[in-house]
C-alpha cells in the first residue's frame, strides 16, 4: 500500500468520494498522536494528496486545512499522554528506566525542545515520538503548542505543496514508489544504525567491565 499509495487513494476516491478526507485525517492524526503508529505513511500521504488536488480530485485548501488540524491535534494528544505518564516516571524508581537519562532529556527539551518539535515533523518515526518525549520531559504546553503549530504548518504546506507542483510530472509518477522508499530509508536507516552503534558500544562496555 505504501509503495502504490497513489493508486490506492485513486481507488478510494472513486469508491467513497469525500470520505477520503476523513481517511487522511485519521491516518495523519494516528501517526502523530499514537506512539504505537509510527509506521503509517504520513509524508507519502501528504505528497500524493497534493498531487491529487492538482488534478481536481480533491480540494487543496480543504485538504491542507484538515491535515494541519490532524497534525496539531495528534501531536497535542501525544504530548498530553507523555505529560500524564511523565510525573509517574519521575516519581517511581523503576530499575528499567534510567532516571539520569530522563533528567538529561528534560534539560535538552528546555534548551532545544522548540527546534526538536519542528524538525521532527520531517523525520518518520521521530515525528511520532518527539511530542510524547516533550510531554514526559515537562515542556510547557504554551511553548510546545507554538512550535507544534509552526512545525505542522511547515510540514503540511511543504509536502502538500510539493505534491501539487511536482506530483503529476511523468517522471515523478513513474518512480513514485522509488521516491517513497528513498524517503523512508533516508530517515529510518540512520536511526537504525545509530541504535545498533549504541548497542555495540554498550555491549563492549559491559564486556570490558567483567
C-alpha positions as CSV (number, residue, x, y, z in Angstrom):
1,X,0.0,0.0,0.0
2,X,2.8,2.4,0.9
3,X,4.6,1.8,-2.5
4,X,1.5,2.3,-4.5
5,X,-0.3,4.8,-2.3
6,X,-1.3,7.0,-5.3
7,X,-3.3,4.2,-6.9
8,X,-4.9,3.2,-3.6
9,X,-6.1,6.7,-3.0
10,X,-7.4,7.0,-6.6
11,X,-9.4,3.8,-6.0
12,X,-10.7,5.0,-2.6
13,X,-11.9,8.4,-4.0
14,X,-13.6,6.5,-6.9
15,X,-15.4,4.3,-4.4
16,X,-16.1,6.6,-1.4
17,X,-15.6,10.2,-2.7
18,X,-15.3,12.8,0.1
19,X,-14.6,10.2,2.7
20,X,-11.0,10.3,1.5
21,X,-10.6,13.5,3.7
22,X,-11.7,11.5,6.8
23,X,-9.3,8.7,5.9
24,X,-6.3,11.0,5.5
25,X,-7.2,12.9,8.7
26,X,-7.4,9.7,10.7
27,X,-4.1,8.4,9.4
28,X,-2.2,11.6,10.0
29,X,-3.8,12.0,13.4
30,X,-2.9,8.5,14.4
31,X,0.7,8.7,13.1
32,X,1.4,11.9,15.1
33,X,-0.8,11.1,18.1
34,X,-0.2,7.5,18.9
35,X,3.3,6.2,19.8
36,X,2.1,2.7,18.5
37,X,1.6,4.0,14.9
38,X,5.0,5.3,13.7
39,X,4.8,3.0,10.6
40,X,1.9,5.0,9.0
41,X,3.0,6.8,5.7
42,X,2.4,10.4,6.7
43,X,4.9,12.1,4.3
44,X,3.7,10.0,1.3
45,X,0.1,10.7,2.0
46,X,0.7,14.5,2.1
47,X,2.6,14.4,-1.2
48,X,0.1,12.2,-3.0
49,X,-2.8,14.2,-1.6
50,X,-1.2,17.4,-3.1
51,X,-0.8,15.6,-6.4
52,X,-4.5,14.5,-6.4
53,X,-5.5,18.1,-5.5
54,X,-3.7,19.3,-8.6
55,X,-5.8,17.1,-10.8
56,X,-9.0,18.3,-9.2
57,X,-9.8,15.0,-7.5
58,X,-9.5,16.8,-4.1
59,X,-9.8,20.4,-2.8
60,X,-6.3,21.6,-2.0
61,X,-7.3,24.1,0.6
62,X,-9.6,21.7,2.4
63,X,-7.0,19.0,2.3
64,X,-4.3,21.3,3.7
65,X,-6.6,22.7,6.4
66,X,-7.7,19.3,7.6
67,X,-4.2,17.8,7.6
68,X,-2.9,20.8,9.6
69,X,-5.6,20.2,12.2
70,X,-4.9,16.5,12.3
71,X,-1.2,17.1,12.7
72,X,-1.6,19.7,15.5
73,X,-4.3,17.7,17.4
74,X,-2.4,14.4,17.0
75,X,0.8,16.0,18.4
76,X,-1.2,17.5,21.3
77,X,-2.7,14.2,22.3
78,X,0.7,12.6,22.2
79,X,2.2,15.4,24.3
80,X,-0.7,15.1,26.8
81,X,-0.2,11.3,27.1
82,X,3.5,11.9,27.7
83,X,2.7,14.6,30.3
84,X,0.4,12.2,32.1
85,X,2.9,9.5,32.2
86,X,5.9,11.7,32.9
87,X,5.3,12.5,36.6
88,X,4.7,8.9,37.3
89,X,8.0,8.0,35.6
90,X,10.0,10.6,37.7
91,X,8.2,9.6,40.9
92,X,8.9,5.9,40.7
93,X,12.4,4.5,40.8
94,X,11.9,1.7,38.3
95,X,15.0,-0.3,37.5
96,X,14.4,-0.5,33.8
97,X,14.3,3.3,33.5
98,X,17.4,5.5,33.5
99,X,16.4,8.4,35.7
100,X,19.5,10.4,34.8
101,X,18.7,10.0,31.1
102,X,15.2,11.3,31.7
103,X,16.6,14.4,33.5
104,X,19.0,15.0,30.6
105,X,16.1,14.7,28.2
106,X,14.2,17.2,30.3
107,X,17.1,19.6,30.2
108,X,17.5,19.1,26.5
109,X,13.9,20.0,25.8
110,X,14.2,23.1,28.0
111,X,17.0,24.3,25.7
112,X,16.2,22.8,22.3
113,X,12.7,21.5,22.6
114,X,11.2,24.0,20.1
115,X,13.6,23.2,17.3
116,X,13.2,19.5,18.0
117,X,9.4,19.6,17.8
118,X,9.6,21.5,14.5
119,X,12.3,19.5,12.8
120,X,10.9,16.1,14.0
121,X,7.9,16.7,11.7
122,X,10.1,15.9,8.7
123,X,11.6,12.6,10.1
124,X,9.4,9.5,10.1
125,X,9.3,7.6,13.4
126,X,10.9,10.5,15.2
127,X,7.8,12.5,14.3
128,X,5.7,10.1,16.3
129,X,7.9,10.1,19.5
130,X,9.0,13.7,19.7
131,X,5.7,15.1,21.2
132,X,5.5,12.2,23.6
133,X,9.0,12.8,24.9
134,X,8.2,16.6,25.1
135,X,5.3,15.7,27.4
136,X,7.4,13.3,29.5
137,X,10.2,15.9,29.8
138,X,7.8,18.5,31.2
139,X,8.0,21.0,28.3
140,X,5.4,23.7,28.9
141,X,2.1,23.4,27.0
142,X,2.3,27.0,25.7
143,X,5.8,26.6,24.3
144,X,5.0,23.2,22.9
145,X,1.9,24.5,21.1
146,X,3.8,27.4,19.4
147,X,6.3,25.1,17.9
148,X,3.7,22.3,17.3
149,X,1.7,24.6,15.1
150,X,4.7,26.0,13.3
151,X,6.0,22.5,12.6
152,X,2.6,21.3,11.4
153,X,2.2,24.3,9.1
154,X,5.6,23.9,7.5
155,X,5.2,20.1,7.1
156,X,1.8,20.2,5.5
157,X,2.5,23.3,3.4
158,X,5.8,22.0,2.0
159,X,4.7,18.4,1.3
160,X,1.2,19.1,0.0
161,X,2.6,22.0,-2.0
162,X,5.4,19.8,-3.4
163,X,2.8,17.2,-4.4
164,X,0.6,19.8,-6.0
165,X,3.5,21.2,-8.1
166,X,5.5,18.1,-8.9
167,X,3.4,15.1,-8.1
168,X,1.9,14.7,-11.6
169,X,5.1,15.1,-13.6
170,X,5.6,11.9,-15.6
171,X,9.0,11.1,-14.2
172,X,7.7,11.5,-10.6
173,X,4.6,9.4,-11.2
174,X,6.7,6.7,-12.8
175,X,9.2,6.5,-9.9
176,X,6.9,7.4,-7.0
177,X,7.5,4.1,-5.3
178,X,11.3,4.6,-5.5
179,X,11.0,8.1,-4.1
180,X,8.9,6.8,-1.2
181,X,11.4,4.1,-0.5
182,X,14.3,6.6,-0.6
183,X,12.4,8.9,1.7
184,X,11.7,6.2,4.3
185,X,15.3,4.8,4.1
186,X,16.9,8.3,4.4
187,X,15.0,8.8,7.7
188,X,15.0,5.3,9.2
189,X,18.4,3.8,8.2
190,X,20.4,6.4,10.1
191,X,18.2,5.8,13.2
192,X,18.7,2.1,12.9
193,X,22.4,2.4,12.5
194,X,22.6,4.8,15.5
195,X,20.7,2.3,17.6
196,X,22.9,-0.5,16.5
197,X,26.0,1.5,17.3
198,X,24.8,2.3,20.8
199,X,24.0,-1.4,21.4
200,X,27.5,-2.4,20.3
201,X,29.1,0.3,22.5
202,X,27.1,-0.8,25.4
203,X,28.0,-4.5,24.9
204,X,31.7,-3.6,24.6
205,X,31.5,-1.6,27.8
206,X,29.8,-4.5,29.7
207,X,32.4,-7.0,28.4
208,X,35.3,-4.7,29.5
209,X,33.9,-4.3,33.0
210,X,33.7,-8.1,33.5
